[in-house]
Amino acid sequence: MTQRTVFFVSDGTGITAETFGNSILAQFPFKPRHIRRPFIDSTEKALQVAQEINETGVREGQRPIAFATLVNAEVLEVFKRHCQARVLDMISSFIAPLEDEFGVTSNHRVGRFSNVAQSREYHDRIEAINFALAHDDGQSARHLAEADVILLGVSRSGKTPTSLYLAMQHGIKAANYPLIPEDFERRKLPTALVPLKRKCFGLTIDPERLASIRNERRPGSKYAELLNCRYEVNEAEAMMKREGIAWLSSTHKSIEEIATTILSDIRPDRLIY
């Protein structure tokens, strides 16, 4: 099974097909090779990718799998007719039943944002990404009150990737602020966070895992020593408990799980569209 290839074929970016397909493939105890083929929006491109898939099947001796999100009926028909793969047509599998249920015909729009100039959601995401970058690692306290959530924790506990994920996927303005030894000595939150404590959410991490991550960045330093990592993690968790700030460990959780937990706690309205 390790030689089997899965294609994600889309007339857009292919991110939806890949995300949905990966959630299904995760149910199986093997990891096939992944190939994404975006912007397949003409019959000519459909024929080309079908040929690539067929050649892959001949070379590997096993039929490939193709997750397809092709809205254009003609492009989809050409692809399915010429592709010798197990094609999982994700659009028609859901669109047709919903058309029947709603009693209307879908607009067969290609892509999530067919007109970015008029998409409020798209502009909110861009603004949130810019905000996350400007407020990464406590580098700026300006406009911090505009944040939807402020992530705090020791260095390398997962604050930055979580902030960017919240911005890119949910349009959440997420700042992140490091807890440093000086904060632990004062036994107080950073001054800039005190009036915004209700927006704070903490991330912690297993000290051994933290030491491993920090050693990749600054090998042999006090910053990466296990004893120091234990001290910082213990002090950070103690501070969050004293301040009544909700927190979770990022050690064994994916960014998606962390982000969903944060939204449920800080901005449950963002789980309703």
N, C-alpha and C positions, 0 to 999 in steps of 0.2 A: 504493500500500500504506500510505501514511502516514495515510489516512483510515479504515483498518480498525480495528475495536475488538475487544478480547479481554475477555471477562467471566470472573471467577473466582467461582463460585457455590458456597457451602458452607453446611452446617447448623451449622458451628462458626464459628471466627474467619475462615476463608478463607486463613490464612497458609500452610498446607500446600499448598493448591491453587495459590496464587500463587507460592510458592517452586519447586514442581515445574514449573509451567507456564513460569515465567521461564527455568528452566534449558533447557527445550526451545526456547523462542522465541529464546534467545540464539544458536541455530545458524543463524538466518536474518538476512540483511543489511538489516533494516528494524526500526523500532520502532513497533508499533501502540499505540493508546490503550488504557490499562488501566483497568478498572473492577472493584472488588471488591464483592461483595454477600454479606455474612456473615449467619448466623443464619436461613437459609431453611429453617425446620423445620416448615412446614405446607403443605398443598396450596394454601391461599390465597396465601401468600407466593410459592410456586412459580409460580402463575399471574401474579402481579404482575411478577416479575422476567422471566418469559418474554415478557410483553407489552412490557416495557422493551427487551428484546433485539430483539424483532421490529421495534419502532419505530425502533430504532437502525439496523437493516439497511435499512429503507425510506429513511431519511434519508440514509444514506451510499451507498446503491446497491450495497452489498456485504454478503454474508452474514457476520455476526459469528462469532467463535469463542467457545465457552464451555467452560472447564475446570470440571468439576463434581465436588465431593466431597459427595455426598448419600447418607447411609447408609440412611435410611428409603425402602423400596422404593416405597411409594405416592407419596411426595413426588417421588422421582426419575422415576417413570412419568408423573406429571402434567407435570413440567417438560419431559421429552423429547417428550411428545406435542404440547405447545403451543408449543414453542420452535423457531423457524425459523432455527436456527444450526447450525454444525458443533459438535455436543456431544461432548466428550471425557470420557467417564465414567471418572474415575480410580479410583473405588472398585471397581466391578464388574470393571474390567480386571485388577485384582490380587487381589481378594478371592476370586472364584470359582476361579481356578486354585489358589490356596493352600488353599482349603477341600478341593479335590479331592486336593491333595498331602498335606495333613495328615490327611485323613480325618475332619475335624470341621467343624461349622458355626460360623462366627464369631458373636460376640455382638452385632454391629451396633451397637456403642457409638458415640454421637455425641461427637466431640471427643477431644482427646488426654488431658485430665484430666476424666473424667466425675464424679469426686468428689474435689475438691481437698483436702477435710479429711482424706482417708485416703491421699493421694499423697505418699510420701516424696520422690519426685523433684521434685515441685512445691515442697515446703517447702525442699529443698536449693537450688533455684534462687532462691527469695526470699531465703534467708540469704546466698547468694553475691552477689546484687545489693546487699544492704545492706552487705556487707563491702567490695565494690568502691567504693561511694560513700563509705564511712568512711575508706578508704585511698587516695583519689584524690590524685594529685600530691604524695604524701609528707606529707599533712596530719596523719597520725597514725602513730606507730610502735607503738601499743598492739596487742597480739595479732597482730603482724606474722608471728610464727612459725607462725600458723595458716594462712597463705596457701599455696595450692597452687602459685602462681607469682607472682613479683614482676617486673614489667616495668620496665626502666630505659632511659633515653635522654634526649636533650635535650628541652626544652620544644617541644611541637607536632609530635612525631614519630609520633603515633598511639597513645600509650599508653592514654589514657582510653577511646576508643571500643573498642579491642581488649579492655580489661579488662571493660567492660560486656557486650560480645558473648560473651566466655567465660562470664560469670556467667549471662546470660539464656539462652543456647543450650545450655550444657554443665554448668551448676551448679558452675563452677570458681571458687574463691575467689582472685581476682586482685587484687593490690595494684599500684600503679604509683608509681614514685619517680623524680623528675627528677634528672638530672645537671646541675649548675650550675657556673659559672666557679670558685667556691671549691674544688670537688672537683678541678678540673683543676689548679689551683695547688698543691694538696696532693699531687696525683698518687695519690690514694687513693679507694677507694669510700667513700660515706657510712658512718659508723660503724655505723648500725643495720643495714646490709646485710652487713657482714663475716661474721657467724656464719651468715648465710642465703644465702651465695653460690651454693650448689647449687640454690637455688630461683629464681635470677635468670635472666632472658632479656632480651636487649637488642634495642631497635629503633633503627635509624638511618634517615637520609633524605637524599636529594640536597640539597646546600646551596642550590641555586637554587630548588628547590621549597619548601624550608623558609623562605627569605627571602620568597617570594610569600605563603605562609600567614601568616607573622608580620606582614607589611605590611597584611594585611586586619584584623589585630587591633590593631596599634600602628604605624600608618603613620609613616615618617620617623624612627623611633627607632633607637638603636644596636642594640637587641634584634633589629631586623629587617634590619639592614645585611647585605649579602651577605658582606662580609669577616668579620664576627662570626659569621655562620652557618657559614662554612667552618671557622673556628677551633673552634667548639663541636663540630661534627660530627667533625672530625679528632681532637680530644682525646677525645671519647666513644668513638670506635672504637678508638683506641689503648689506652684504659683497659680496655675489654672484652677486647681481645686479651691484655693483660698479665695480667688476672685469669682468663683462660680461660673467659669467659662467652660462650655461644653467642648470635649475634645475626643479624638479617636487616634488609634495607632495606624500608621500607614504601612507597617511592616509587611503585612500579608494581604493588603487590600489593593485592588486596582484603582486607577484614577477615577474611573467611572463610578465605582462603589463609594469612594470618598466624596466625590462631587454630589452624588445623589443624597448621601447622608447629610451633607452640609445644606443642600437645598431644603430638605425635609425639616431641618432644625431652624435655619435662619430665614429662608424665603420659600415657604411651602406654596405660596401663590405661583411660583415659577414652575411648579409641576402641573399647573392647570393652564391650558392654552386657550 
